[in-house]
Amino acid sequence: MRNETKYTRKRDRKMGYNFNIGKRIKHVRHLVGWTQEELAKRCHEQPASISAWESGCVEPGAYALIGVADALGVTLEQLIGREPIDYFNISVCY
């Protein structure tokens, strides 16, 4: 995301995308009460990857996002910010 132009970010916001994925992952993870290690285990990722995503150093790939969304019980659209998160209907996979 560091190489984006101001125009690209403005266009994405106008289209309704919220690409602050790391903060959204962290927010939902806190809602379900998991640590980074628990989320990593449930979506088959390394804890260091979860930490890097949440801190904004690295962005997760498409397959990783799908795994995180499934593990957290939200849709991919909700995770990337195109739809609001329904806080009362988060269905966590155990």
C-alpha positions as CSV (number, residue, x, y, z in Angstrom):
1,M,0.0,0.0,0.0
2,R,2.9,2.3,0.4
3,N,3.3,2.8,-3.4
4,E,-0.2,3.9,-3.9
5,T,-1.0,7.3,-5.2
6,K,-3.2,9.8,-3.5
7,Y,-5.6,9.4,-6.5
8,T,-5.9,5.6,-6.0
9,R,-6.7,5.9,-2.3
10,K,-9.3,8.6,-2.9
11,R,-10.9,6.5,-5.7
12,D,-11.0,3.4,-3.4
13,R,-12.7,5.4,-0.6
14,K,-15.2,6.8,-3.0
15,M,-16.1,3.3,-4.1
16,G,-16.6,2.2,-0.5
17,Y,-13.5,0.1,0.0
18,N,-11.8,0.3,3.4
19,F,-8.4,-1.2,2.9
20,N,-7.3,-0.9,6.5
21,I,-7.4,-4.7,6.7
22,G,-5.1,-5.1,9.6
23,K,-7.2,-2.9,11.9
24,R,-10.4,-4.7,10.8
25,I,-8.8,-8.1,11.5
26,K,-7.6,-7.0,14.9
27,H,-11.0,-5.5,15.7
28,V,-13.0,-8.6,14.9
29,R,-10.3,-10.8,16.6
30,H,-10.8,-8.8,19.8
31,L,-14.6,-9.1,19.5
32,V,-14.4,-12.9,19.5
33,G,-11.8,-12.8,22.3
34,W,-8.9,-14.5,20.5
35,T,-5.2,-13.9,20.7
36,Q,-3.1,-13.6,17.6
37,E,-1.9,-17.2,18.2
38,E,-5.4,-18.6,18.3
39,L,-6.4,-16.8,15.1
40,A,-3.2,-18.1,13.4
41,K,-3.9,-21.6,14.5
42,R,-7.5,-21.5,13.2
43,C,-6.7,-20.0,9.8
44,H,-3.5,-22.1,9.3
45,E,-1.1,-19.1,9.3
46,Q,1.9,-18.2,11.3
47,P,1.4,-15.9,14.4
48,A,4.1,-13.6,12.9
49,S,1.9,-13.1,9.8
50,I,-1.1,-12.1,11.9
51,S,1.1,-9.6,13.8
52,A,2.5,-8.2,10.5
53,W,-1.0,-7.8,9.0
54,E,-2.4,-6.1,12.1
55,S,0.5,-3.7,12.4
56,G,0.1,-2.7,8.7
57,C,3.6,-3.9,7.7
58,V,2.3,-6.5,5.3
59,E,-1.1,-7.1,3.7
60,P,-2.6,-10.6,3.6
61,G,-3.1,-12.3,0.3
62,A,-6.5,-13.3,-1.1
63,Y,-6.4,-16.9,0.3
64,A,-5.2,-15.7,3.7
65,L,-8.1,-13.2,3.8
66,I,-10.6,-16.0,3.0
67,G,-9.2,-18.1,5.8
68,V,-9.3,-15.3,8.3
69,A,-12.8,-14.4,7.4
70,D,-14.0,-18.0,7.7
71,A,-12.2,-18.4,11.0
72,L,-13.6,-15.2,12.5
73,G,-17.2,-15.9,11.2
74,V,-17.6,-12.9,9.0
75,T,-17.9,-12.6,5.3
76,L,-15.0,-11.5,3.1
77,E,-17.0,-8.4,2.2
78,Q,-17.3,-7.5,5.9
79,L,-13.7,-8.1,6.5
80,I,-12.5,-5.8,3.7
81,G,-15.0,-3.1,4.7
82,R,-17.5,-3.2,1.9
83,E,-20.3,-4.3,4.2
84,P,-20.8,-3.5,7.9
85,I,-20.1,-6.2,10.4
86,D,-23.2,-7.6,12.0
87,Y,-21.9,-7.8,15.6
88,F,-24.8,-9.9,16.8
89,N,-24.4,-12.6,14.2
90,I,-20.7,-13.4,14.2
91,S,-20.6,-17.2,13.9
92,V,-17.1,-18.3,15.0
93,C,-15.8,-21.7,13.8
94,Y,-14.5,-23.8,16.7
